[in-house]
């Protein structure tokens, strides 16, 4: 039982260190201004690195649909203050593109059947 307790304490220390060290370092040291500007951009870069692969793979074998949805999201983010508008706008555009693409495929199949039956 003591071994389990030691493992839990060790895991909590290992989990807390990466969270507390940056707070301690930033509080004690003074960085040059250019490092401060760089560190302010890191969350946006990390968010982009997490989101971009999902944008490209949102529709299998059709990365342009996700990219169009991403561009719509960027445009709406610049124009709107509300996150829900950005999310809904991008999602609706991607679903609309999927719907348009499926209608076009259905029409291609219908035209092909008409031509083959003539």
Phi, psi and omega in degrees: 000322179295326179297318178298318179298317179297320178297317180296316179296316180297319179294323178292322177295315180297326178287323184281330182304310180296341179272326183274326182301313178299322178296316180294317182294313181295326180288325185270323185259153175251118180269154172297159185298323182293329176289322177299317178295320178298314182293332177291333181275345184301316180300323179292320178294319179294319178296318177297319179294330178280325186275322188302316178299326177291326178295317183290329184257016183295324175238121185300131180063016178222068183294338181295330178294316177294321179295320176298316176299322177295318178295321176298319179297318178297315180299313180294326178294326178286331184264336186242152177267348189258125181296324181297326177296318180296312182295309181297320179299313181294317180296316180296321178296317180295316178295324177297317177297320177296317180295315178299317181295320180291324177296319180295320178294320177297320180293322177298319179293319180296315179296318179298319179293321179296315181295320181289332181277347182281000000 
